[in-house]
Amino acid sequence: MKSYTKSHELYQRAKLSLAGGVSSQFRLSERPHPLFYEKAEGARIWDVDGNEYLDFTLSQGPMILGHSHPAVLQAVRSAIAQGQLYAAQHVAELELAETLTRVIPCAELVRFSLTGSEAVQAALRLARAYTGKQRFIKFEGHYHGWFDNVAFSISPSRLEAGPPGSPCPVPWTEGIPPEAKDDVIVLPWNCLDLLCDALRKHASETAAIITEPVMCNNGCVPPEPGFLEQLREACTEYGILLIFDEIITGFRLAIGGAQSYFNVVPDLALFGKAMANGFPISAVVGRREIMELFANGRCIHAGTMNAHNASVAAALATIDELNGNSVTLYPRLFQLGEDLRSGLKDAAETIGHEVLIQGIGPVFHFGFTSAKCVSDYRGTLSYDQQKYVRFCDIMREHGVRLIGRGLWYVSAAHAQGDIEQCLRAAREAFEQMR
Ligand SMILES: Cc1ncc(COP(=O)(O)O)c(C=O)c1O
């Protein structure tokens, strides 16, 4: 058994000064309790008790090149030696904007923020200002950050969620103004018929459809063939903006994100996480005509820390690595993801567990269920979450760090040997759970 003694002591101490001992809700459910880490390099991370883990969390996605990537660290060191924050324009920021407009299909103009949640807010504000309409469509099970207006129907129970054909907006948390739910229309993901019904009824009051292009936050469910294309057509037909939330898919499915991968171009899109390999930056990007509302001041976006020198330098270095090596890097990431997925599935099924793995390339969801395919949020409720928690506990004991809700990320720092190490641990876990 691994020892978590130092982490446990620190966690008890943390609870006296940090609410819940953590700085983000998602960290509260870490097991056996929130752990403290002190070092991370490549595909590995070490906790304060000296336990080493092979990391498939990538810190919730950002570390696409692996931890402590030398080129990113070097770029950040040089940048901050010159100055840290000008709260004014700098050349690197301009170069980063120019880079995004080159690699992301919908990016004619760009604005930078710090987090994905902020970028989502910027896009929704733009959509309202541009269309003059108020409401927006979001899909059940999709996550677009923690702010009030989008904190609906992220992971409702079947009982709360309402009829499958007309889900109700279920607040994620207390403290959301009751009127916030009037602006959000919740629909099941991947269901064109219900989408068309909703548009016939609500198009005249709907500013935007916001969607993860792959439902990464629940089950990593890909779009059904044609679904994104139909969303695109419907938005154009009804004068509604299509917003792709590429906070997870961006720079991961392809250098130009899911919009490149699926060849469907939204009006606006949001990038963050993998863009700067662990440094805080996000971008709202989109059609010139819409983004111009920020330029002419009809619509406001601000932030003291926006385009922070360290984050911009990290983003430039990260994209440079991804882009410079894209001919080999993305096929390799996809191959590693495929090897891991097929190895996990073979091992689980040989040992007698029913599992389902869905996802694309280096991001996928693994869970225990007898379902053969899941296409929407309600389908993800068939996953045996308790069994998965037990699996994660055993994997952690074998030195593999996983996200407790089933999402896996593979980085460019993972090697074939890491996949094999992980599969050996998984086989033992499946045996123990038999
Ligand atoms: C799809 C998606 N959108 C938005 C966000 C919010 O990003 P952040 O946590 O950087 O605010 C997340 C975070 O996980 C996400 O997965």
The ligand as a Tripos MOL2 file, in Angstrom:
@<TRIPOS>MOLECULE
LIG
   16    16     1     0     0
SMALL
NO_CHARGES

@<TRIPOS>ATOM
      1 C1        -15.3160   22.3100  -22.6280 C.3       1 LIG1
      2 C2        -14.9130   23.2370  -21.5140 C.ar      1 LIG1
      3 N1        -15.2710   24.5170  -21.5770 N.ar      1 LIG1
      4 C3        -14.9130   25.3950  -20.6230 C.ar      1 LIG1
      5 C4        -14.1820   24.9990  -19.5410 C.ar      1 LIG1
      6 C5        -13.7920   25.9920  -18.4880 C.3       1 LIG1
      7 O1        -12.4410   26.2400  -18.5660 O.3       1 LIG1
      8 P1        -11.6350   26.7880  -17.2820 P.3       1 LIG1
      9 O2        -11.6330   25.6720  -16.2780 O.co2     1 LIG1
     10 O3        -10.2850   27.1140  -17.8230 O.co2     1 LIG1
     11 O4        -12.3780   27.9830  -16.8040 O.co2     1 LIG1
     12 C6        -13.7880   23.6620  -19.4260 C.ar      1 LIG1
     13 C7        -13.0140   23.1880  -18.2770 C.2       1 LIG1
     14 O5        -12.7960   22.0320  -18.0560 O.2       1 LIG1
     15 C8        -14.1730   22.7490  -20.4380 C.ar      1 LIG1
     16 O6        -13.8470   21.4520  -20.3810 O.3       1 LIG1
@<TRIPOS>BOND
     1     1     2 1
     2     2     3 ar
     3     2    15 ar
     4     3     4 ar
     5     4     5 ar
     6     5     6 1
     7     5    12 ar
     8     6     7 1
     9     7     8 1
    10     8     9 2
    11     8    10 1
    12     8    11 1
    13    12    13 1
    14    12    15 ar
    15    13    14 2
    16    15    16 1
@<TRIPOS>SUBSTRUCTURE
     1 LIG1         1 GROUP 0 **** ****
